[in-house]
Amino acid sequence: MQEVFRTNDLVLISWLEALLRGEGIESFVLDAHTSILEGSIGAIPRRLMVASEQGPQAVSVLKAAGMEYDPRNN
């Protein structure tokens, strides 16, 4: 699995999932349940993950949409 985006914005992560799905890339959101357990205060960002072999394609799709992301900086 490869992380391609991390955010507290539920609308943004939903849009990114739809964007990737439209390109045939299956994605998974991690930490959604943890965030809910913490009271949904937004303290724990959700991580958008894809299969490692689809990582480069997913990153390319997100960059084309203006959503460049570097997990090492977050």
TAUR-V522082 format. One record per residue. RES is the residue in three letters. PHI is phi in degrees with one decimal (* if undefined). D_FIRST is the distance of its C-alpha to the first C-alpha in Angstrom with 1 decimal. Layout:
RES PHI D_FIRST
RES PHI D_FIRST
//
This chain:
MET * 0.0
GLN -130.5 3.8
GLU -76.8 6.8
VAL -116.7 9.5
PHE -164.1 12.3
ARG -142.1 13.9
THR -160.5 17.3
ASN -95.7 19.9
ASP -82.5 21.3
LEU -65.5 20.8
VAL -67.8 22.4
LEU -62.3 20.3
ILE -66.6 17.0
SER -65.0 18.6
TRP -65.0 19.9
LEU -64.5 16.6
GLU -60.2 15.1
ALA -64.8 18.3
LEU -61.1 18.2
LEU -66.6 14.8
ARG -60.2 16.1
GLY -62.9 19.3
GLU -97.1 17.7
GLY 79.7 16.2
ILE -107.5 12.5
GLU -80.7 11.1
SER -126.0 9.5
PHE -134.8 9.3
VAL -103.8 11.2
LEU -102.0 10.9
ASP 78.2 14.1
ALA -64.4 16.4
HIS -70.4 18.4
THR -63.3 18.7
SER -62.0 20.1
ILE -65.6 22.5
LEU -63.0 23.6
GLU -81.8 24.5
GLY 95.1 26.9
SER 53.9 24.9
ILE -87.7 26.4
GLY 83.9 23.4
ALA -75.3 22.9
ILE -113.6 19.3
PRO -69.5 17.2
ARG -86.3 14.6
ARG -109.0 11.1
LEU -94.1 9.9
MET -117.8 6.2
VAL -134.9 5.6
ALA -62.6 4.6
SER -53.9 4.8
GLU -70.2 8.4
GLN -99.4 9.1
GLY -56.0 8.1
PRO -59.8 11.7
GLN -66.6 13.3
ALA -63.1 11.8
VAL -60.9 13.0
SER -62.9 16.2
VAL -63.1 16.8
LEU -66.2 16.5
LYS -62.6 18.8
ALA -62.7 21.2
ALA -88.5 21.5
GLY 82.1 22.3
MET -114.4 19.2
GLU -65.6 18.2
TYR -147.3 16.0
ASP -124.6 15.3
PRO -59.2 13.3
ARG -70.0 15.5
ASN -96.3 18.4
ASN -124.1 17.5
//
